[in-house]
Amino acid sequence: MVSWVINSSRINELTMVDDLLFEQRLEALELAVAQLQTQLSVTDGNWIDKFIGSVTDDEAFQQAMAYGRAFRISDRPSDEPGDPLRPPEIPWRHMVGRFIRITPRFPVADLQRTLAFYEQTLGFRIDIAYPEDKPTFCILKRDDVRLGFFVPDEHRPNAATGNGECYIEVHDSVGLHEAIKGRVAIEWGPEVYWYGRREFALRDPDGYLVIFTEPTDDPPTCIDV
């Protein structure tokens, strides 16, 4: 009987560390199996069956072996969706393209009111407005941040306004707070929270909560979770 406790740490490491590359995981598993084979000193027959027979009630070992089988055949094409040997989907291995930025788009009741608020209060500028004569859609930009706004129309008639939050990472949140606090009501903050960020928030004319955040090493000033 081989002690599974002695060898479990190596395979548990394989199953728990998500940021290892596929090749590193496979190499780690093969090394662990080779070590087990050496300890068993089996020269005849199916050594892995003999080993599994001694630890079939160990869920961690069975999970590790399942990972190993999936990794080994993950690049093998399969025409049958129900093939029991078909590996589980691993999207991060097969995705192409690189995500660059995101521009959220919020429905608003009055686009001109929204434009005035974000330009005059927060320093955004119009990047895109359509149609030019009477815009119903726009994208505003400040530094590397882009926000989109639109007036609900026949294509999006049930878009409710005010149901959302915008989380913007900034430099010098204290300075930003000082610059705008006289022009808009501050919902809360600035406070340093337990997760290592200084934040404050306000609401725009449609009720969207706009949170400004930055990392900090300062001790927490607020215990809210």
C-alpha positions in Angstrom: 0.0 0.0 0.0 1.5 3.3 -1.0 0.9 6.3 1.2 -1.1 8.8 -0.9 -0.4 11.6 1.7 3.3 11.6 0.7 2.5 12.4 -2.9 -0.7 14.4 -2.8 1.0 17.8 -2.5 2.5 17.6 -5.9 -0.7 16.7 -7.7 -2.8 19.0 -5.6 -0.5 21.8 -6.7 -1.3 20.8 -10.3 -5.1 21.0 -9.7 -5.1 24.3 -7.7 -2.6 26.6 -9.4 -4.6 28.1 -12.3 -1.9 30.4 -13.7 0.5 27.6 -14.7 0.6 27.0 -18.5 -0.7 23.7 -19.9 2.8 22.4 -20.6 3.9 23.1 -17.0 0.8 21.3 -15.6 1.4 18.3 -17.8 5.1 18.1 -16.9 4.2 18.3 -13.2 1.7 15.5 -13.4 4.0 13.3 -15.4 6.7 13.9 -12.8 4.4 12.9 -9.9 3.3 9.8 -11.7 6.9 8.8 -12.4 7.7 9.2 -8.7 4.8 7.0 -7.8 5.8 4.4 -10.3 9.3 4.3 -8.8 8.0 3.9 -5.3 5.7 1.0 -6.4 8.7 -0.8 -8.0 6.3 -2.6 -10.4 8.1 -4.2 -13.3 5.2 -6.4 -14.6 1.6 -5.8 -15.4 -0.3 -2.6 -15.4 1.3 -0.7 -12.5 -1.1 2.3 -12.6 -4.1 -0.1 -12.2 -2.4 -1.6 -9.1 -1.8 1.8 -7.7 -5.3 3.2 -8.4 -6.7 0.1 -6.7 -5.0 1.1 -3.5 -6.4 4.6 -3.4 -9.7 4.4 -5.3 -11.5 6.1 -2.4 -9.3 9.2 -2.5 -11.2 11.9 -4.3 -8.2 14.2 -4.7 -6.2 11.6 -6.5 -9.1 10.8 -8.9 -9.5 14.5 -9.6 -5.8 14.8 -10.4 -5.9 11.9 -12.7 -9.0 13.3 -14.5 -7.1 16.5 -15.1 -4.2 14.6 -16.5 -6.3 12.7 -18.9 -8.1 15.9 -20.0 -4.8 17.7 -20.6 -3.3 14.8 -22.6 -6.2 14.6 -25.1 -7.2 18.3 -25.1 -5.6 18.9 -28.5 -7.0 15.7 -30.1 -9.9 16.5 -32.4 -13.2 14.8 -31.7 -16.2 14.7 -34.1 -18.6 13.4 -31.4 -19.8 15.9 -28.8 -20.7 13.0 -26.5 -17.4 11.3 -26.8 -16.5 10.3 -23.2 -12.8 11.0 -24.1 -13.6 14.5 -25.3 -11.8 16.9 -22.9 -13.7 19.6 -21.1 -13.7 23.0 -22.8 -10.8 25.2 -21.9 -11.7 28.5 -23.6 -8.6 30.4 -22.5 -6.5 28.0 -24.6 -8.3 28.4 -27.8 -9.4 32.1 -27.8 -7.8 34.3 -30.5 -7.5 38.1 -30.5 -6.6 40.5 -27.7 -9.1 42.5 -25.7 -7.9 46.2 -25.7 -10.6 48.3 -24.1 -14.2 48.4 -23.1 -16.7 51.3 -23.6 -19.9 50.8 -21.6 -23.0 52.4 -23.0 -25.7 53.7 -20.7 -29.3 54.7 -21.6 -30.1 58.3 -20.5 -33.3 60.4 -20.5 -31.7 63.6 -21.8 -28.5 63.3 -23.8 -27.7 67.0 -23.7 -28.0 67.1 -19.9 -25.7 64.1 -19.7 -23.2 65.8 -22.0 -23.2 69.0 -20.0 -22.6 67.1 -16.7 -19.7 64.9 -17.9 -18.0 67.8 -19.7 -18.5 70.5 -17.2 -18.2 68.5 -14.0 -15.8 65.7 -14.8 -13.8 67.1 -17.7 -14.8 64.6 -20.5 -14.9 65.6 -24.1 -17.1 64.4 -27.0 -15.3 61.7 -29.0 -18.3 60.6 -31.2 -21.8 62.1 -31.5 -24.4 60.8 -33.9 -26.3 62.1 -35.7 -24.3 65.4 -35.8 -27.3 67.7 -36.0 -29.3 66.2 -33.1 -27.3 63.4 -31.4 -29.0 60.5 -29.8 -25.8 58.6 -29.1 -22.4 59.7 -28.0 -19.1 58.5 -26.7 -17.2 60.7 -24.2 -13.5 60.5 -23.5 -11.2 61.6 -20.8 -7.6 60.3 -20.9 -7.9 56.5 -21.4 -11.5 56.3 -20.2 -14.4 56.2 -22.7 -18.1 56.2 -21.8 -21.1 55.8 -24.2 -24.6 57.2 -23.7 -27.7 56.8 -25.8 -31.4 57.8 -25.8 -33.7 54.8 -25.9 -35.3 54.4 -29.3 -37.4 51.9 -31.3 -34.4 49.5 -31.3 -34.0 49.7 -27.5 -37.4 50.9 -26.2 -37.2 49.4 -22.8 -33.7 50.5 -21.8 -34.1 51.6 -18.2 -32.0 54.5 -17.0 -30.1 54.8 -13.7 -29.6 51.0 -13.2 -25.9 50.7 -13.2 -22.5 51.7 -11.8 -19.4 53.0 -13.4 -16.1 52.1 -11.7 -13.2 54.4 -12.9 -9.6 54.0 -11.8 -7.8 57.3 -11.4 -4.6 58.9 -10.2 -5.0 61.3 -7.2 -8.5 60.6 -6.2 -8.1 63.1 -3.3 -7.2 65.9 -5.7 -10.1 65.0 -8.0 -12.5 65.0 -5.1 -11.3 68.5 -4.0 -11.7 69.8 -7.6 -15.3 68.7 -8.1 -16.9 68.5 -4.6 -18.2 72.1 -4.9 -20.0 71.3 -8.2 -21.7 68.0 -7.4 -23.0 66.1 -4.4 -20.7 63.4 -3.2 -22.4 60.2 -2.2 -19.6 58.9 0.0 -15.9 59.1 0.5 -13.1 59.6 -0.1 -12.4 56.7 2.2 -9.7 53.9 2.3 -11.2 50.5 2.3 -10.0 47.2 3.7 -9.2 45.9 0.1 -6.5 48.5 -0.4 -8.3 51.3 -2.3 -9.2 54.9 -1.7 -12.6 55.6 -3.3 -15.4 58.1 -3.5 -18.6 58.2 -5.4 -21.2 60.5 -6.9 -24.3 60.2 -9.0 -24.8 61.6 -12.5 -28.1 63.2 -13.6 -29.7 59.9 -14.5 -28.8 58.3 -11.1 -25.8 56.2 -12.3 -23.3 55.8 -9.5 -19.9 56.8 -10.6 -17.1 55.5 -8.4 -13.6 56.8 -8.5 -10.9 54.4 -7.2 -7.2 54.1 -6.8 -4.9 51.6 -5.0 -3.2 52.8 -1.8 -1.0 51.5 1.0 -2.7 53.8 3.5 -4.5 52.1 6.4 -8.3 51.7 6.1 -10.4 54.6 7.3 -13.7 52.8 6.7 -14.8 49.4 7.9 -17.7 49.0 5.5 -17.7 45.8 3.4 
